[in-house]
Amino acid sequence: MLDTPKHADQHIPGAIPATPIRAMRAEGTRVAVDLADGGSAKLSTRWLRLACECELCGDTASGKRWLTPADVGKTVHAESFDLSTPGQVSAIWQDGHVSRYDAAALASHFDGSGPIRFQPRLWSSDLSGQLGRFAFDAVVADDAALFASLRALRDHGIAMLTGVPAEAEATARVAGRYGPIRETSYGKVFDLISRPDARVAGETARAQIPHTDEPFRYSPPGFIFFHAIRTGAGSGGTSLMVDGFHVAELMRTHSPELFDLLTRHGVTFHREHSGEVFFSAEAHVFSLDAAGAVTGIRFNDRCLAPQSAPLDRIDDLTEALAELTRLIRDPQNQFQHQLQPGEVLVFDNQRVLHGRTEFDPTLAVRHLRSCNIDRDGVHSAFRSLARRFAPEEAEAVLYQGAIF
């Protein structure tokens, strides 16, 4: 679409470049751009025409779009350009149509990559000093506080809410600030209470290896809220949180063949309660974007079905899963925290793995209340508030999760 500009300006991550445009001229299938700093760039003529969002062409963001790719032919060309209005570029096309563009928005496409791709901040056992903590009263009443917590979720995939009342209404109220609550087979807001007749592992007192929830769904939960009601502090049950992106990069560096296998070979996860539900999904453990960056992880050792692979590959796949499990269980990669009543851990279920140590059920009952928000809702809330509080961050491409 675009050719790389011939200058070496360094742009602040997350910000839209604001390089002034000095002149533009048509050169066949390209538009040559002269920059005020002496550099130059080129745009695709066809792309530029299709980028028009005037009233006649329609607005892609709202979906009220009338111009289609098929309407812009290969021979389209601009007769002239007008840069007399500060911050704006006008193109006059051969059919007389006039397109007006924001100059800074055009500049963000000069290197061919479009909007900035957000880079997450990785962490290990040292998360405590970086963990964002936000008061319940502020988050439910103040959009600025909500945006600050959404930034923390964007950066680290995890945040802590404090002072949350024990009532179920409070759980739903604060979670609803981040997006619509997702209803699952467990309901919208559900309780995990330790009990002898546990139906799921979360209701037992046994230790749990850090994992992502429900990888057996085609679309696993996006963000999870764990609201501590009763924790039996002192009897065990310490939360163990692992940054899946950090672990993925460790594998990429030290075991590249095994990492590559988990990005290309489907792994099957399943869950069945006889006569009620039977979920099964085959997906990559690590999802990558087009540039090879990790965008999501799905892994739960307790849901791994017997895997299918050719005989000459099954042992390598098993070793890849074993190496990932070893990294997840390594205390150096685990942030440990003893949840207290009134605290809510909010985390990205397609990035952050969660588990806990064993606890003594004879000393205390452990009671967590939980609900899920789809990542679309959380990212939408972030972008909408960024328009108000940090416009330069609103257009950044966020990591899209465990998409396959």
VENDAQUI-V583709 format. One record per residue. RES is the residue in one letter. D_LAST is the distance of its C-alpha to the last C-alpha in whole Angstrom. Layout:
BEGIN
res: <RES:RES>
d_last: <D_LAST:D_LAST>
END
This chain:
BEGIN
res: <M:L:D:T:P:K:H:A:D:Q:H:I:P:G:A:I:P:A:T:P:I:R:A:M:R:A:E:G:T:R:V:A:V:D:L:A:D:G:G:S:A:K:L:S:T:R:W:L:R:L:A:C:E:C:E:L:C:G:D:T:A:S:G:K:R:W:L:T:P:A:D:V:G:K:T:V:H:A:E:S:F:D:L:S:T:P:G:Q:V:S:A:I:W:Q:D:G:H:V:S:R:Y:D:A:A:A:L:A:S:H:F:D:G:S:G:P:I:R:F:Q:P:R:L:W:S:S:D:L:S:G:Q:L:G:R:F:A:F:D:A:V:V:A:D:D:A:A:L:F:A:S:L:R:A:L:R:D:H:G:I:A:M:L:T:G:V:P:A:E:A:E:A:T:A:R:V:A:G:R:Y:G:P:I:R:E:T:S:Y:G:K:V:F:D:L:I:S:R:P:D:A:R:V:A:G:E:T:A:R:A:Q:I:P:H:T:D:E:P:F:R:Y:S:P:P:G:F:I:F:F:H:A:I:R:T:G:A:G:S:G:G:T:S:L:M:V:D:G:F:H:V:A:E:L:M:R:T:H:S:P:E:L:F:D:L:L:T:R:H:G:V:T:F:H:R:E:H:S:G:E:V:F:F:S:A:E:A:H:V:F:S:L:D:A:A:G:A:V:T:G:I:R:F:N:D:R:C:L:A:P:Q:S:A:P:L:D:R:I:D:D:L:T:E:A:L:A:E:L:T:R:L:I:R:D:P:Q:N:Q:F:Q:H:Q:L:Q:P:G:E:V:L:V:F:D:N:Q:R:V:L:H:G:R:T:E:F:D:P:T:L:A:V:R:H:L:R:S:C:N:I:D:R:D:G:V:H:S:A:F:R:S:L:A:R:R:F:A:P:E:E:A:E:A:V:L:Y:Q:G:A:I:F>
d_last: <27:29:31:31:34:37:37:36:36:34:32:31:27:26:29:30:32:36:37:40:41:44:44:42:43:42:41:40:36:36:38:39:39:42:41:44:43:44:41:39:36:35:33:32:34:32:29:32:34:30:30:33:32:36:37:38:34:32:30:26:26:27:26:30:29:32:31:29:28:30:33:33:35:35:38:38:40:41:45:45:44:45:45:48:46:45:41:40:40:41:41:43:42:44:44:45:42:42:38:38:36:36:36:34:31:32:33:29:28:30:28:26:23:24:23:23:19:20:20:20:23:22:24:25:28:30:28:31:33:30:29:29:32:33:35:34:37:36:33:34:37:36:33:34:33:30:29:30:27:24:25:25:22:20:22:22:19:22:26:28:31:34:37:35:37:37:37:33:34:34:30:29:31:30:26:27:28:24:23:23:23:20:22:20:22:24:25:25:27:27:29:29:32:33:35:36:35:31:28:25:25:26:29:30:32:31:29:25:23:21:17:15:15:14:11:12:11:8:9:11:14:14:17:20:23:25:29:32:35:36:35:38:38:40:39:36:32:31:28:26:23:21:19:16:16:19:19:16:18:21:19:19:22:24:22:20:19:18:15:15:14:11:9:10:11:9:10:12:13:15:18:21:24:27:28:26:22:20:16:13:10:8:5:6:8:8:6:9:11:13:16:14:14:12:10:9:9:9:12:15:18:20:17:16:17:19:17:17:18:21:24:24:20:20:22:21:17:20:21:18:17:21:21:18:20:23:22:21:24:26:29:28:25:25:27:29:31:33:32:35:36:35:32:29:26:23:20:16:15:11:14:17:17:21:23:27:30:32:35:38:38:42:42:40:37:34:33:30:29:25:23:20:19:16:15:16:19:20:19:21:24:23:24:26:29:28:30:33:33:31:31:30:26:25:24:22:18:16:13:10:9:6:4:0>
END
